[in-house]
Structure formats: structure tokens, C-alpha cells
């Protein structure tokens, strides 16, 4: 496995309060027993050397039982300032067990919290994956929508692009997600687009900027084609 170079994406906003904010966005690591420890060590070293205000992981951290990758998750736990939400694979393979090991991370399913940036309170909210209820976990859409609506300085993180609708309903300036792998292997891009409103990259709807991360790992076939993996710094800039 080869670690990609990080890239920086400028995201425009009409909200000057969050202009200048830098977010490290990771997604879909799909850590399995085949993931080399050295790969995760390099990832942690690279990311911790970057300049950012917060880091978010938008789901699918694991891709096998936690008992088989505990050593790898302990290495990942060295990432700093991380907030994360569940993905469908996390639910399948052991979200509760993963949470215990990732003790330095802040779990954001059905949660909101404020952090301060340039003396301004910013509301960060997280939605669990859409399959949460099938694995004994709650998904409280009304609660998150209520929390988002309380602040004009809000950010929504979720696993699937479909959840962008909650950001639009609440005029949330920024929505971050993953799940699609950017199609992973062309021409599966077209199949993904049958089920998701966005494939990868940056989009704008009304007052909301939407970013879909292609992720770091793979699923099914351990290969990518015309859908490179990514480590991204989101740079929020005032469009005026």
C-alpha cells in the first residue's frame, strides 16, 4: 500500500466566521488484517505534521473484526484532534469495540459539540450511518437537525453523501462525507451514481458546500482505477 500525498482544497463560504478554518478530512480507511502497520504509522506521522484546526474521519475505519487489528488501531489512535462518525463497515465489524481502542478520538454519532475558532463558537454535528438501526444503534436525525439549526456556524459530518439534505435544511455552511470511494474502479463510478447524489469532490448547493472524500482504503478488490485515494485539508475561505 502506498500513502498518497496530501492535497488542499479551497472551499468557499458566505459565512465569514469560519473563513480560514483548516480541516483534515479522512475517510474509508478500511483497516483490515492485511493493512501493514507501517502504512498506518506513516499516515499518523504525515497527518500529525500537517497544519489543521480539527480532523474528521467520515466513517468506515475498519474492515474486519476489531480483535484482529487491535495493534493497528492503537497506532491510528495517535492521530490528533480527531472527530469521527460511524460507517456501515464499522457497524458490521464492531463499532463499540473500536470506540474503546480509539480513546483519543471524539465519537460524534448523534452528537454535537462546540469548538472555538478565532473566538467564534462553531457547532460540529455528526450523523451515524444510515444502517445504524439494523445493528442496534440509534440514528437521531431530528436531534442533529435541531442542533445544526441553532448555529449559523455549523458543520455536519456523516458517512454517506445522501445526508447532505440535512445540511441544506439547516443552512449548514459545510457538509463532509465519504462512502463512495469515488467509484474505486472505473466504470463502477456509474453504478455508485445510481445510489448516491455525488461521487467525489466539491459541490455547492444553496448555502452549503459539500465535500465527498474518496477515502484511503479499498473494499472488495484491493485496487483503484481512476479514483485515487486521498488525504485532504479543507481550507474554508470567504467567497467575498
C-alpha positions in Angstrom: 0.0 0.0 0.0 1.2 3.4 -0.9 0.3 6.5 1.0 -0.9 9.4 -1.2 0.4 12.9 -0.9 -2.0 15.2 0.9 -3.9 17.8 -1.1 -5.5 21.1 -0.1 -9.0 22.0 -1.3 -10.3 25.6 -1.1 -13.9 25.6 -0.1 -15.8 28.9 -0.5 -18.4 30.0 2.1 -20.6 33.1 2.5 -20.0 32.8 6.3 -17.0 34.9 7.3 -17.0 33.5 10.8 -15.5 30.2 9.6 -13.2 31.6 6.9 -9.6 30.4 7.4 -10.6 27.2 9.2 -8.5 24.2 8.2 -10.0 20.7 8.5 -8.1 17.5 7.9 -10.6 15.2 6.2 -10.0 11.4 6.1 -12.5 8.7 5.2 -12.9 5.0 4.5 -9.6 3.7 5.8 -11.0 0.1 5.7 -8.3 -1.2 8.0 -8.0 -5.0 7.9 -5.5 -7.6 9.0 -3.9 -7.1 5.6 -3.2 -3.4 6.2 0.5 -3.0 7.1 1.3 -1.4 10.4 3.9 0.7 8.6 1.2 2.2 6.4 -0.8 3.4 9.5 2.4 4.6 11.1 3.3 6.7 8.0 -0.3 8.0 7.9 -0.2 9.2 11.5 3.3 10.8 11.1 2.2 12.6 7.9 -1.1 13.8 9.3 0.3 15.0 12.6 2.8 17.0 10.7 0.1 18.9 8.8 -1.4 22.3 9.9 -5.1 22.0 10.7 -7.6 23.0 13.3 -9.6 19.8 13.6 -9.5 16.4 11.9 -12.6 14.4 10.8 -13.0 10.8 9.7 -16.2 10.2 7.9 -16.7 6.5 8.6 -15.5 3.0 7.6 -12.3 3.0 9.7 -12.4 -0.8 10.0 -13.0 -3.7 7.6 -12.6 -6.8 9.8 -13.2 -7.8 13.4 -11.5 -5.4 15.9 -9.8 -8.3 17.7 -7.7 -9.0 14.6 -6.5 -5.4 14.2 -6.2 -4.0 17.7 -2.5 -3.2 17.2 -3.2 -1.2 14.1 -6.0 0.8 15.8 -3.7 1.6 18.7 -1.3 3.1 16.1 -4.1 5.1 14.5 -5.1 6.4 17.9 -2.0 8.6 17.8 -3.8 11.0 15.3 -4.5 14.3 17.0 -7.8 16.4 17.2 -9.9 13.7 15.6 -13.7 13.6 15.4 -15.4 10.7 13.7 -18.7 9.1 12.8 -19.6 5.5 12.0 -19.7 4.0 8.6 -21.5 0.8 7.5 -18.4 -1.3 7.8 -17.7 -0.1 11.4 -21.2 -1.2 12.3 -20.7 -4.6 10.8 -17.3 -5.4 12.4 -17.6 -3.8 15.8 -18.2 -0.1 16.4 -18.4 -0.5 20.2 -15.1 -2.4 20.4 -13.5 0.1 18.0 -14.6 3.1 20.2 -12.8 1.6 23.2 -9.5 1.4 21.5 -9.8 4.8 19.7 -9.8 6.6 23.1 -8.1 9.7 21.9 -10.8 10.3 19.2 -14.1 12.0 19.8 -17.1 9.9 18.7 -19.8 12.1 17.0 -22.7 9.8 16.2 -25.9 11.6 17.1 -23.8 14.2 18.9 -22.9 17.9 18.7 -20.2 19.9 20.3 -18.8 23.4 20.1 -15.2 24.3 19.5 -13.7 27.7 19.3 -12.1 29.1 16.2 -10.9 32.8 16.1 -13.0 33.5 19.2 -16.1 32.1 17.4 -18.1 29.1 18.6 -18.5 26.5 15.8 -21.1 23.7 16.1 -19.8 20.3 14.9 -22.5 17.7 14.4 -22.3 14.0 13.4 -24.8 11.6 12.0 -24.3 7.8 12.2 -24.5 5.7 9.1 -27.9 5.1 7.6 -27.7 1.4 8.5 -27.2 2.1 12.2 -30.7 0.9 13.3 -30.1 -2.5 11.8 -27.1 -3.0 14.1 -28.7 -1.9 17.4 -27.6 1.7 17.1 -29.7 4.8 17.2 -29.9 7.4 14.4 -31.5 10.6 15.6 -31.9 12.8 12.5 -34.3 15.2 14.3 -31.8 15.9 17.1 -29.0 16.7 14.7 -31.2 18.9 12.5 -32.2 20.8 15.6 -28.6 21.2 16.7 -27.5 22.4 13.3 -30.3 24.9 13.1 -29.2 26.5 16.4 -26.0 27.9 14.9 -25.1 29.7 11.7 -21.5 28.4 12.3 -22.2 24.7 11.9 -20.5 21.8 10.2 -22.2 18.4 9.5 -20.2 15.2 9.2 -21.7 11.9 8.0 -20.7 8.8 6.1 -23.0 8.8 3.1 -23.5 11.7 0.6 -27.2 11.2 0.8 -27.2 13.0 4.2 -26.4 16.3 2.5 -30.1 17.1 2.7 -29.9 17.7 6.5 -27.2 20.3 5.8 -29.4 22.0 3.3 -32.4 22.1 5.6 -30.5 23.8 8.3 -28.4 26.2 6.0 -25.3 24.5 7.3 -22.2 26.0 5.6 -20.2 22.8 5.3 -21.0 19.1 4.9 -18.3 16.4 4.8 -18.8 12.7 3.9 -17.2 9.7 2.2 -18.5 6.2 1.5 -18.3 6.2 -2.4 -14.5 5.6 -2.8 -15.0 7.8 -5.9 -16.2 4.7 -7.6 -12.9 2.9 -6.7 -12.6 1.2 -10.1 -13.9 2.7 -13.3 -16.6 2.1 -14.7 -18.2 1.3 -11.3 -18.5 5.1 -10.9 -21.7 4.9 -12.9 -23.2 2.3 -10.6 -22.3 4.4 -7.5 -24.1 7.4 -9.0 -27.3 5.4 -9.3 -27.4 5.3 -5.4 -25.6 8.5 -4.3 -26.2 12.1 -5.3 -22.5 12.8 -5.5 -19.5 10.7 -6.5 -16.5 12.6 -5.2 -15.1 16.1 -4.8 -16.6 19.5 -4.1 -20.2 20.7 -4.8 -22.3 23.7 -3.8 -26.0 23.6 -3.1 -27.8 26.7 -1.9 -25.7 27.9 1.1 -23.9 24.6 1.7 -20.5 23.4 0.5 -20.4 19.6 0.1 -17.2 17.6 0.0 -17.1 13.9 -0.8 -13.8 12.3 0.1 -12.7 9.3 -2.0 -11.1 7.7 1.1 -7.8 5.9 1.7 -8.7 2.2 1.7 -10.4 -0.2 -0.7 -13.3 -2.6 -0.4 -13.8 -6.0 -2.2 -11.0 -5.7 -4.7 -7.7 -4.3 -3.3 -7.2 -1.9 -6.2 -8.2 1.5 -7.5 -8.6 2.8 -11.1 -9.4 6.4 -11.9 -10.3 7.0 -8.3 -7.1 7.8 -6.4 -7.1 7.6 -2.6 -6.8 10.9 -0.7 -5.8 12.8 2.4 -7.3 16.2 2.2 -7.0 19.5 4.0 -10.2 21.5 3.6 -9.4 25.2 3.6 -12.5 27.3 4.2 -12.4 30.7 2.6 -14.9 33.6 2.4 -16.1 34.0 -1.2 -16.3 37.7 -0.9 
